[in-house]
Amino acid sequence: MIYLNNAATSYPKPPSVISAVADTLRDMPDSSLRSSRPTGPDLLTAVRQRLGQLFHIADHERIFMASGATDAINRIIGGLCLSQVIVTNDNHNSVLRPLYNQEIPCNLTLLPTGGQSLSSEALQDISVPVHTEGHTLLILPHCSNVTGAIHDVATLCQKAHEKGMLVMVDASQSAGCIPIDVDGWGVDILVFTGHKSLLGPQGTGGYYVNSSIRLRPTLFGGTGSRSDIISYPDGAWEYEPGTPNLPGIAGLKAGIDYVLERGVEKIFQQGQQQTDWLIQQMRTIPKVRLHSQGGTSQGPVISLTIEGLRPSDAGYILLNSYGIVVRTGLQCSPLIHRELDTHPDGTLRVSLSCHTTKDDLQALVDALHDISDSL
């Protein structure tokens, strides 16, 4: 079986990830701040330090764990005082649905991308209210989960800050496979998930929020510290209530360690070389229509359609006739599909990982040639 659906969940996981999860379940329970058992630096502190190293966040104590990017995004949108939100149309439903289903909607501006990197000029004509208590927030994915286009976050942050906006970056598709420099780029809020290119288990992830931002928690409960406080003093909040998912976090730490040891720059270079090769090969296949541009702003995600064949049917053929796993449909990002004219059937999405081989890609190219020739 050839697995090319890593933008959904990466596979295979490194053996160290599996061992870390199993060891945590096998060992005596040890929740951070809740046990007198001496363990040295606790797991949550260690994973924050690794994430700070990977994402270039000096203030790693401002990285908070959640069950994934969807959980994190809902906490952020629900916890910020927002007067205006600027959102690119290649955002995932984990962003769009919390915005479109708020009880009290905020002013929402949608920016088209054409499936490519957003130009900072797209922010030029957006006016930011001056006399308001709420924030104006720009939300964009670092890498599109449909086309693989990588946004120039550093340039967009600079432009957004000049206009008085905050910037939230969804790094679900880039964390672990594309270099990220939160402090250097000036990112205000970063969201990540653990089960994709960070190679961790499902149900892990989190978010970083700059210490200057007032974020009210949307979840309250036990934290294992300051248990005498029931009603928090304003601003003295805690952001990780409940018993932490230590087996998952242990697996996530092992995945991050694997990425750091291998080197995210090397992983990125490998992904770009393989993606460029694959796009060039696909351009020679009759009836294949590419929706990814390639080049230096391309992540390890490619979308295509085949003339005369629905993506769902193409995916079925690839799986059952060639043993190749891909993803089909609207990829949970419906707005960008309307602009790409791939609504309602969506696309056939191919997504790579650091474990993808040249033989895997050649098998896909050969299969697409066969399918195209049969139509």
N, C-alpha and C positions, 0 to 999 in steps of 0.2 A: 504494500500500500504506500502510495506517495501522498504526503500530507502538505497541501498548499493553502491552508486556511488559518494561518497564524495570526491574521488580523482579528480573528474571532477569539481564539485561544491558542497559545503556542503548544506545539507538540513536536518531538518528545521533550519531557522535562529532564534536566540533568539529574543523574543519580543522586547527587548531593542534596537536591531539593526534596526528593522522595525520602531520603534518609533523615533529613532534618525534621520533616513532618512526623515520621514514624517515631523518631527518638523522643520528640516532645510528648507524644501520646504515651510512650512507654515509661517515661520518667515521672517522678513525683511532680504533681501540679505546682507551678510556680508563677503566680500572677504578679506582675510588677507592682511594687508598693504594698502588697497585701500579704507578704509572707516574711517570717523571721529567718527563713532558711538562707544562709549565706551563699550567694551565687556570683559575687563580683558584679560587673556592669550588667544591668538587666537587659533583656532582649529588646524591649521597646527603645531604650536608649541606643543600643547597638544598631538597630535598623534605621533609626533617625540619622545616626552618624554616617552610615553607608549611603543613604539617600542624599544627604547633604553633600557628600563627596561626589556622587554621580551627577547630581543636578547643579552643582556649584552653588549651594546655599550655605552661607556661613552661619546663619542663625537657624541651625537645624532643629532647635527646640520648638520652632514654629511649624514643624511638619507634624501633622496629625494623621492617625490611622483611621480608616473607615473600611466598609465592606467592599469598596470598589469605587470607580469613578462616578457611577450614578448616585450612590449614596453621598459622596463628597459634593457633587454639584448641587444636589438638592439642599444640602446643609448650607452651602454658600449663597445660593439664590434666596433661600428662605431666611438667612441670617443677616444679609446686608440690607441697608436702607437704600433702595434703588429708585431713582426718578426716571432714568432713561437707560436702555440697554441697546447696544449696537451689536448685532449678531450676523456673522457670515452665513451664507446659505449652505455651506458644506458642513455645518455642525451636525452632530449626532442627536438622536432623539433624547438622549440623556440630558442634553442642554435644552432642546426645543420644547419638550413636554413640560418641564418645570416652569418655563417662561410662559408658555401659552395657556397653562392651566392654573395660574395664580388666582386666588380669590379676588385680590385687588391688582389688576394688571397695571404694569408700568408702560411708559412710552417705549415702543419697540420699533427699531429701524433694522431692516433686512438689507444686507449688502450682497449683491451677486458676485460670484468669483469666476464663472465660466469654467470651473473645474481646475483653475490654475492658481498660482500664488497671488494673494491680494496685494495690490499696489497701495502704498501709503497715500497716494492721491485720492483714493476712494474715501478717505476720512476728511478731505479738504473742506467739503461743503457742509459737514455736520456741525450744527451749533450745539454748544453745551450750556445748559442753564447755569447762570451765575448765582442767582439768589435762590438757592434751594438747599434743603437739608440732605437730600438724597444724592447718591453717587450716579455718575454716568459710567457705565461699564461696557467695555469692548470684550466680547467673547469670541474666541476663534480656536479651532484645533491647530496644533502645531503641524500635524500631518493629516491630510484628509483620509478617512477610512474608505472612500470610494475611488478617488483618482490617484491618491498617493502624493498629491501636491504638497510641498513643504512651504509654509508661510515664513516670510522673513520677519521673525518675531522681534528682533532687535530694532529694526527700522520702524515697524509698526508701533512698538512701545514708545519709541522716541516721539513719533508724531502724535500718538494718543495723549501722552503726558503733556505735550505742548498745548493741547487743546483742553486739558483738565480732566481727562478720562483716566479711569483705572483699567487695567488689562488683566483678564483671566485667560490662561492658556490651558486647553485640554490636551495633555500629553499622552493620552491613552495609546495612540498609535506610534509614538516616538520614544517613549521612555524605555531605554535599554537598547535601542537600535539606531538612534540619531542623537548626536551630541546636544546637550541642553545646558545653558548658562543663565540661570535665573538671575543671579546678582549682576552679571555683566550686561544682560539684556534689559534689566529693569522690570522684570515680570512681577506684578503685584500679587497674583494668585496663580498657583499651578495645581492642576489636578492630574492624578495618575492612577492607573490600575495595575495590579500585580500579575495578572494571569496571561498577559500578552508577551511583549519582548523582555520584560523583567523575569520571565520564565518561572514565576511563582504559581501558587495554587489559585483557583477561583475563590472569590470571596475575600480578596485582599486588595488594598490600595489605600489612597489617602489624598491629602491636599496640603499645600503650603499657603499661608496667608501672612503677608508682611505685617510686622508688629504695629505699624501705624494705622492699620485698618480696624475699625470697630465691627467685629463680627459677633452677633448674638447667636448663641447655640440654639439649635432647634430640637436637640435631644438633651434630656436631663436624667440623672439617675446616680447610681453608685459609681464612685471612682476610686475608692480605697484610700483617699486622702481627704483631710478637712471634713471628716464625717459629721462634725458638730454643726456645720453650716447647712441649712435647708434652703433659705432664700439668699442667693448670692448678692453681695454688694455689687452695684452696677459696674460692669467691666471686669470683675474678678472671676470670670467664668472658667470652666474646664470643658474640654472639647472631646474627651474620649470616655463617655460614660459606659457602664456595663463591663462585664468580664471580657477582656480582649481575646481575640482569636489567636492564641499563642501558637498552636500548631501551624496555622496558615502564615502567621508572621515569621515563624522560624523558617518555613519553606521560602517565603519571600526574601528573607535575608540571604539564604543560600543562593537563590537566583541572582540577587544583586551582586553577591560575591563572585559568582560565575561570570557575570557581565564585566565587572571591574577587572577581574583577572585576565579575561580575554581582551578587554579594551574596547570601549564603545566606539572609538574612532575606527578601529580595525573592523568591527562588526558593520559599521556604517559603510566603509569602503567596499567590503564584500557585498553588501546589499546593493549598493549602487552599480557595481560591476555586473552583478547577476541581473539586476533589473534592466540595465541598459541593453545587455545582450538579448534578454528575453523580448524587449520591446522591438528591437531591430529585427529579430526573427519573426515576430508576429506581423510586422509591416509587410512581410513578403507572402503572407498567407491570404489567398483569395477569400473574400466574404467576411474576413475578420475586421471589425471596426473598433479601433482603440479609443478609449476615453481618458487615457493617461498620456502626458506629454513627454516624459523622459527628461534627461538632462540633469543638471546639478541640483535642481529643486524637486527631485523625485524621490519619494520614499519607497520602501519595499512592498508597495501595494499597487496592483494594476487592475483596471476594469476594462472589459471588452464585451462586445456583443457579436453575434454571428448572424449574418443576413439569412433570413428564412428559417431561423431556429430560435425558439424562446430560450432565455438563459436557464430556466429551470430544466428544460429538456436537454440542453447541452451539458449541464451539470450532472444530470442522471446518466447520460451516456459516458461521460468521463469517469464517473465512479464505477458503473457496472460493467463497462467494456474495457476500461484501461486501468482501473484501480487508482484513480487520481481524485483526491478530495479537494474541492474548491468551495466557494460560497456563491449562492445566486440570490437574486431578488433586489430589494431596495436598500439593503445594507444598513437599515435603521437610520438612514439620512435622506428622507423623502424630498426635501426641497432642492437639493443639488440635482436630483434625477430629473426634475421638471426642466431645469435649465439645460441639462445635457440631452433632453428629449429621449430619455430612457424610462420614463414613467408610462405605464404602471408595472411593467415586467422587470425593470431593474437591469442589472448587469451580471455578468459572470466575473467574479473577483478572484484574482490570484494573489496570494500574500506569502512572502518569504520569511525565513528566519535565519539565524546564524547557523542552523543545522541543514539548510537547504543545499543540495549539491548540484553540480552541472548536469549530472545524469538525470536528476529529477526534472530539471527544466527542459532537457532535450526530449524526455519522454512526453512532456506536455506539448511541446512544439510538434512532435510527430503525430500525436493524437489529434491536435487541432487541424493539421494538414489532412489527416484521414477524414475527419468530420466534414471539413470544407469540401473536399473532393467528392464526398458522397451526396452532396446537396444538389 
